[in-house]
Amino acid sequence: MLQMILEFIQNTGFYNLTLSQVLMVLIACILLYLGIVRKFEPLLLVPIGFGMLLVNLPLADLMKEAAEGELGGLLWYLSRGLDLGIYPPLIFLGIGAMTDFGPLIANPITLLLGAAAQLGIFLTFIGAILLNSTPWFHFTPQDAGAIGIIGGADGPTAIFLATRLAPKLVGPIAIAAYSYMALVPFIQPPIMRLLTTPKERAVVMQQLRPVSRTEKILFPVITIMITGLLLPAALPLLGMLMFGNLIRECGVTERLSKTAQFELINIVVILLGLSVGAKAQAAKFLTPETLMIIALGAVAFAFGTAGGVLMGKLLYVVTKGAINPLIGSAGVSAVPMAARVSQAEGKKANPQNYLLMHAMGPNVAGVIGSAVAAGILLSILN
């Protein structure tokens, strides 16, 4: 009887729990706290945090690979959609169906803000390569490209690129990308205030012109033709983004649009979040490289925000005060949270300021810009 009790104890998770797994469980609980209590991107952080919790409980083998004659773990099967690059384009389909491109069409100059906000991607790409000269870190050019894309603050794009260039880094890159997306309201405002003056922040922008239905239908078609011919590598993401927007705007596919906006994207977000969390296994996650990736991601995101704001300051000068530089920070791809941050900061400087719709232009441009940047890196490095 005593032997049976000992065997039972030895087969429990309590007996086999390691210190590194305890740390990962604590990190998972922090993500759940941020999502549930602080309401930071709960639709993302709650599935990611719970997936991380599940995979770091010992003996369950939820990420066990399928072998001949043996079934794999549940999360291993779910993560196939992540590893095969299926989930990120489907997320883009939903984003396209939910997003109004009208502010970007009405004020196309904001494309420059979305482009400038990709500065962090390429600076961090260069920085990660330079780390190879140190004895502690050895990032390949492919690793550097996957790390740099965190600066776009676009989780699906970061995952899409990482699965193709650096599959072993998908976990930390995805966690970093989604964490910084969730922390946009805390990271961006100090940078925005540092780089702008009270006078610039108080600028009230003119109301956007109305955009016709014809313009909204033609925009995704023309955009995908141009970008698809220029950067075929970006087609999986941009193609789904523009298709989602087309079924939203064409007026004859309302059922498809609603499915993409609600049922489809909700299902994919659940599967994507659990799969991302499952990639954060203690043995693979708690390494110096992972900590450096998270640090580089913060640098990338900060420079991306700064690039957008600085371009906004340039446009403020060129347009003789017609552009509020704060909307440049929305050039990162965190839709629509980054646009809301621009609105909040503008409101603090001037209670009469309503920047949300103006900020949606660079915000949408940032989604396109990060996918284009991913296409460039994929074309160069793959």
N, C-alpha and C positions, 0 to 999 in steps of 0.2 A: 504493500500500500504506500509506504514511504517513497519507494522508487517511482511509483506512478505520480505521486504528488510532485516530486522533484522534476520529472519529465514534463509535467504540465507547466510548472513554473518556468522551466527553461524554454518552453515553446510559446511563452507570452511575449508581447511586445515590450512590456516593462523590463523584462530581463535582458532583452537584446537592444534596448535603446542606447544609442551612443550620444556623446556630448555634442557632436556636430549635428545630429538629428534633432536634439533638443533646441539648439540654436535656430535651425531652420523652422521648427514648429513655432518658436517665438516670433520669427520674422513673419511667418504666415499669419499669426494672430495680430501682429501690428498692421498688416495689410487689411485684414478683416475689420480691425478697429477704424482705420482710416476710411474704409468704404462704408461701413454701417453707421458708426457714430459721427464721424466728421463729414460724411457724405462726399468724399473725394472720389469722383468717377466710380460710383458703386457698381455700375453695370459691368465694369472691368475688374476692379480690385477684389470684389467679393468672389467671383469665380476663380480668379488667379490665386488669391489667398487660400481658398478651400482646396484647389488642386495641389498647391504646395503642401498644405497640411496632410492631405491624403498620401502623397507620394513619399513623405518622410516618416510615416509610421512604419516601423519595421515588420518584416515577414509577410506583408500583404502581397508583395510582388506585383503591384499594379502597373509597373512599367516593364514587366518581364517581356522580352521579345519572343514572338512566336517562333517555334522551331518545328522540324518535321515530327509529326506525331504528338506535339504538345501545343496547347493553346497559350496565347500570350495574355498579359494583364489587360484589364479594361482600359486603363488610360493609355496603354501602348497602342491599342486599336484606335482610340479617339484621336491620338496625336498623329496618326497617319495623314489626316487632312492638313495638319500643320507642316509636317515634313515634306509632303508632296506639293505644297504651295497652293492648296485648294481654298483654305479659309480666308486668307487676306484678299484675294480678288472678290470673293463673295461679300466680304465686309464693304469693299469699295462699291459694289453694286448697290448695297443698301444706303451707303452715304450719298451716292449720286441721286438716288430716288428721294432722299430726304432733304436735299440741299437746293436752295434757290440760287441759281447763278446770276440772277438779275443784277445785284449790286456790282459784280465784276463786269458784266456787259455794259452797264450804264456808265461805269468809270474805269475804262480799261487801263488807265495809267497805274492802277493798283497792282497790275501784274508785276510791275517793277518791285513793289514791296514784297510780294510773295517770292520773287527771285532772290532779292537781297537777303531774305531771311534764311536762305539755304547756305549762307556763308559759313555757319557753324559746322555743317556737314563736311565741307572740303578742308577747312582748317584743322578739324579733328582728325580727318583722314591722314593729313600730312603729319600731324603730331604723333599719331599712333605708329606711323612708319618710322619716325625719328626715334621712338622708344627702343627700336631694335639696336641702337648703338649702346644701350645700357646692358649690363650683365643680368638684369632681373626679368626683363620682359622680351618676348620674341613674337611679335605680331607680324604675320605675313601681310602682304599688300591686300589680300582678300579679307583677312581679319580686320585690317584697318578700314577698309571700305564698309564692312558690315557695322563696325563700331561707329563710324562717322555718321551714318544715316540716323542715329539716335537724335542728332541735332535737328532733324525735321519735325520732331515731336509727333510722329505718325507711327503708331504701333503696328498696323498691318503692313506698311511699307518696310519698316525695320525687320519684321519677321520674314517677309517675302525675300528681301535681299540676303538676310542671314542664312536662310535655308539653302540658298544657292551658292553663297560665297564661303560661309563659315558655319556649317551645320552644328559643330560642337559648341558654338557660342550662342545658339538660339535662345537658351534659357536666360542667361544674364542680360543679353541685349534686349529681349522682350520685357523682362522685369524692369530694366532701367528705363526703356522707352515709355512704358505705361505709367511707371511711377512719376516720371517728370511731367507727363501729360496731366496726371492727377494733381500735381503740385504747381501747376501754372499760376494760380492766384497768389502764390507765395513767392515764386521765383521771379516772375516778370516785373511786378510793380517797382521794386527797388532799382532795377536796371532802367526802366522807363523814366523814372524820376531823375536818376543820375544823368541821363543823356539829353534831357529836355529842360527848357526853361518854363516858369509859370505862364509866361505869355504864350508860348507855343502850345502848352497843354490846354489853354483856355480857348483856343480857336474853335469857332462854330462853323462847321462846313455846310455848304448849300445843299438843299434837298436834291436827291438823285432824280434824274429824269425817268419817266415811265419806260419800261422795256416791253416791246411788243411780243406777242406769242410767236410770231415768225422768227424773231431774233433768238428767242429761247430754244426753238426747235433746231435752228441752223447751227447754233453755237456748239453743241456736242458733236454734231456730224463733222463740221469743218475742223474743229479742234482735234478730233481723233484721226482725221485724214492727214493733217499736218504733222502731228506728233508721232503717229504711227509710221509714217514714211521716214521721218527724221530719226526716230529712236524705236525700232521694232522691239527692243528688249523691254520697253516700258508698256507694251500693249496689254499684257495680262491685267495690270492695275488700271491704267488709263482707259482701256477698252470697257471694263466693267463699270468704272466711274461714269463714263459718258453714256453708256447704255442705260444705266440706272436713271440718269438725268433725262434722257430722251423719253423713256416710258413715263416719266413724271410730267413732262411738258407737252407731249404730242397730243394729249386729250382723248386718245382712243384706247388706251391701255390702262385704265384706272385700276382694274383688278390686279394687274401685274405690279403696278406701282405700289399699291397698298400692301401686297404680299412682300415685296422687297423691303418696304419701310418698316414693317412690323414682324410678321411671322418669320420670314427668312432670316433677317438680320438678328432677331432675338435668339433663334436656334443656333446660328453660327457663333454669336458672341459667347453663348454658354459653352459650346464645344471648344472654341478658341481659348477662352479663359482657363478652362480646366486643363487644356493641353499645355498652355504656357506655364501654368503653375507646376504641372507634372515634370517639366524640364528642369526645375530647380531642385534636383536631388542633392543632398548634402555632400556626397563624395565629389560631385562635379561642380558644385556651386561655390563652396567655401574655399576659394583659391586666391592667391595674389592677383592673378589675371582678372578674375571676376571683379574684385575691388577696384582695379585700375579701369576696367570697362565702365563701371558705374561712375567713377570720377571723371573719365573722359566724356561720358554722356552728359554730365552736368556742365562741363566746359562747352560742349557742342551746343547744348540748349541755350546757354547764356550768350554765346556768340551769335547764334541764330536770331535771338531776340534783339540783340544789339544791332545786327546787320539791318534788320527791318526798320528799327527806329532811326538809325542813321540815314537810311535811304529816305525815310519820311521827312527828316530834317532837310535833306537836299531838295525834295519836292516842295517843301514849305517855302524855301528860298526861290526856287524856279517859278512856282505859281504865285509868288508874292503874297503868301499867307493864306492860300485857299485850302491847303492840306494840313490837317492836324497830324504831327509826327507820331502821336500815340497809336494811330491805326497801323503803323508799321510793325508793331509788336505782334499783331494778329497774323503776320505773314508766316508764322509757324503753323503747322497743320492741325493743331488741337482745336477741332471744330465742335461746337461754337464757343468753347470756354475762353480761348484767347481773345475772341471778339468781345466777349462780355467783360474781360479784364480791361480792354481798351475803353469800353463804355464807362466802367466804374471809375477809372482814373480820370477820364475826361470830365465826368460829373463832379468829382472832387474839386477840380480846378475851376469849373464853371457850371453852376447848377442848371444853366440853360443848354448844356451840351448833350446832344444825342448822337453818339458815334457808332451805335451798334450796327446799323445797316451799312454805314460807310466801312466799318471794320470787317464786315462779312466779305467784301471784295477781296482784300489781301488774304483773308482766311481761306477762301476757296482757292485763290491763286497759290497759296502755300501747299494745299493738298496736291494740286497739279504739279507744283514745283518740286515737291519731295519725290513724287513718282518719276518725274523727269530726271532728277538727280540720281535716283536708284537705277534708272535705265542707263545713264551715262556710266556709272560705276560698274554696272553689270557688263556693259559693252566693252569696257576697258580691261576689266579684271577677270572675267569668266573665260 
